[in-house]
Amino acid sequence: MIDEILACMAIAEEEPEMQRIQTRHRMHLVETWGIEEGDRILEIGCGQGDTTAVLAYYAGESGFVHGIDLADPEYGSPVSVGESAKFLMESSLGSKVQMDFNFDFLKEDAPLQAEGYDVVVLSHSSWYLKSHDQLLSILQKARKIADRICFAEADLRIDRMEQVPHLLSVLIQAQVEVFKKNSHSNIRTLVGREDAIRLMERAGWRIVEEDRIEEPELQDGEWEIQYTLHEVMREATRMEGIPEKWGELMQSMGELLQHFESKEMTAPLGSFILIGE
């Protein structure tokens, strides 16, 4: 099963083991969500299609996945989101997939599928949003077009010391983002489990199922740590008009993160999963 999905993903050709680990995680998400044959799915924040391909496989021949993303097709590496989408849509799963970029779901005339959707999915995409208000608006509109929503995001509630560096890197990035007007970062707004539940309920969704999964092999923790140490900390030192005390705090947190990284104490955060109706 997983090999069939991997054959449809561009990054699998360059980084086969990395993509296998990422795809296995998405399979766990989709199985927990209970995606079924024939489901018509709107995936908000599809990115490079990690979850899109898995959703299409589980939705089967009679299903359909419409992946949308605000990002420009050139965004992303080692393969851009546009290149990944093209590869997926030309694969054996392609007849069941449509992926659109520079797509603003909140626009009144956003070109959604006339046939409608059974499920809306947000899979590790909420941290890319500008604010909790933007996420609330998305959840409110989603409530009008589907009867079910499936949500997953990294879980800030750590349960072992090895996850501290990943959490610390996330917190550093989130604090830097507070002072930025425009951003292309992976982490722009932190959405924790309690935030997600509160916003979903405000949007009219009722949480009917919740779960949490750990994927120790995921590379996300190491990626975020390295990005924070080598990009975000440098960016923080160049920012103008910020309080001196904040700059000192960032330096202290960066040095602490560097200490953890040097000790090779790194494990990825888990993921919380929510299903709303």
N, C-alpha and C positions, 0 to 999 in steps of 0.2 A: 504493500500500500504506500508506504512512505517513499519508496523509490519512484513510483509513478508520479507522485507529486513533485519530487525533486527534479525530475526530468523536465518539468514545466517552468523551472525557475532559473533565471539567468545567472544569479550569483552562485548557484550550485556548481556551475562549470569552473569558476575560479576558486571558490572556497567550499569544497564539497562537505567537509566535516563540520565547519561552522554552520552552513545552511541546514545540515541534517539536525543539528541540535536545536536551531531556531524553529525548524518545521515541526519537530517532535513536540516542542512546547505548544505551538499553535494547535496541533492535533489534540493535545490534552484540553486546551481551552474549548475547542469546538465540540468535543465529546461531552464536556461538562455542561455546555450550553444546550445540548440536545438538538443540534441542527439535524434536520431530517431530509430525506429524499423529497424533492419537489419544492423546497423552501425557496422563496424569492427574497433575496437579502440585499439590504442597502448597508454597505460598510463605509462609515464615515472616518476618514483618515487612513486610507488604504496603504499609503506609502509605497514601498517596493513590492507589495503584494504577498508578504509573508503569510498573512492570515487569509488573504483573498484566495490564493490557490487552494488552501485547505478547505475553506468554505465551499468552493466550487466542487471539490472532490466529494464532499459529504452531501451536498445538495443534489448531486447526481444528474443524470441526463435530463430530467424534467425540471431541475432547479435553475436558478440564475443568480449571479452576484454582480451588483453594480457597485464598484469601488470608486469613491470620490475623495479628492484631497485638495486643500488650498494651495499646496506646493506647486512650484513651477516644475515642468517635466525634467529640467536640468538638475534639480536638487538631488542630493544623495550620492553616496559612494560605498563601495568601489564601483558600483553600477548605478547610474541615475535612476530615479523613479520612472522616468519616461521609457528608458531602455528596458527596464524590468517589465513594465506593463506591456510593451510591444512583444517581448519574448513570450510572456504568459499568454497573451491573446492570440499568438500564432501557434501555441502548443496544443496538445490534445484536449486541454481543458478550455481552450479559447472560445469555443462556441457558447460557453455558459458564462462568460465574463465580459464585462465592459468596465474600463477604467478611465476616469476623466480627471484631469488636473487643472489647476487654476479654477477650481469649482467651488463657488461660495454657496453652501447649502442653505444659508439664511436669506439669500436673495429671494424675493417674492416670485420671480420668474425662473428660479433654478430649474433646469431641464431634468426633471425626475421621470422615471419610467411610468408610462400611462397605465400599464397593467398593475401597478402598485407593488407593495412589499408586504411580506409576512413578518419579517424580522429586521430590526436595525441593530448593527454591531458597531461598537467602539472598542477596538482592540489595541491597547497600549498607544492610544492616540491623544488622550486628554491632556497630557503634559505639554503638547505642542500648541495648545490654545492660548490666547492672550489673557484670559481671565476666567474666573468662576462664572461671571455674568454671561460670557460667550458660551460656555458649556451649558448653562441653564437654558439659554435661548435654543441651542441645538436640541437639548432634551425635550423642550416644550414642542418644538416643531416635529420632532420624531414621534411624539405622542399622537400627533394628528394623522400620521401616515402609516403606522404599523401598530399591531396589538402586543408586540413583544420586543423587548430590548435586551441585548446581551452586552455586558460591559466587563472589561478586564484592564487592570493597571498594576504597576509595581506597588508593592505593599510596604509602606514606611514602618510598619510594626515589626521590628526585627526580633528574632528569638535566639540569636547566637552572636557571639562577639565578632566572628569572621565577617558579618554583614555590616559592621560599623563603617568601614571605609567606603562602601558603596553608598550608604546612607549619608555620610559626611560629604561625599562628592556631590550628591543630589542637593543637599542643603546649601552648599556653597554656590552652586549654579543658580539655584532659585533666588538667593539673596542678591547676586549680581544682576539678575533679570529685573529686579524691582526698580533699578535705576536706568533701565534701557527703554527707549520709546519704540524702537523697532528691533526685531530679533529674527535670526534664522537658526537659533539654537535648538537642541533636542529637548531641553527642559526650559519652558517659559512660564508655566504655572503649575505649582504642585497641587495635585488632587489626591487626597488620602481617602481611605475607605469611608470614613465618617462624612467627609465632604461629598463624596459621590452619592452616598445614600441620601443625605440631606437634599442635594440638588435634584436627584431623581424624584424624590417624594414631592418636592416643591413643584416639579414639572407635571405631576399627576400620575407618576408611575408607582405601582405597589411592588415592593421587593418580595418575590415569591421563592427565591432560592439564593443561597450564598455559599461560596466555597473559597478555599485558599489552597494554592499549590506551591510547592518548592521545586525548583529545577536547578540543582547545584551545578550543572554543566554549562548553564547559560553564560555567555561571554559579556553580557551587558554591564556587570559590575566592573570588570577590568577595563572595558571601553570608557565608561564614565569617569573612572579614576584617572586614567591616562589623559583624557580630554580636559579634565579639570586642572590637573597639574601642569600640563603643557600649553593649554590655550586659555582657559578661564582665569587662572591666577595672573597670567600676563595681561589679560584684558582688564582685570580689576585694578592693576597698578597704573594703567593708562587713563582710567576714567577721571573726568574732571567734575568739580563741583560736588563731590561727595564728602560726607563728614569724615574728619581725620580719624575719629574713633572707629568708624566703620571700616576704614582701610586697615587699621591695626587689627581689628577682629578678623578680617579676611586673611591677613598674613598669618595670624596665629592658627586659624583653621587649616590653612594650606600647609603649614609646617607639620601640623598634627597628621594630616592626610599623608604627607610624604613619609612620616615615621611609620604609619601602618603599612604603606605600600612597600617600604624597604624590608619590612618583616614578612612580606608575602602573606599577610592576613587579609585575604580577599575572597569573598563569597557573594554571589548575587542576591539581591532582595527577592523575596517571594512575590507572588501575584495574588491579588484578591479578585474574585469573580462574583458578579452580580447578575441576576436575571430579574427583569421587571415586566409586569403586565398592567 
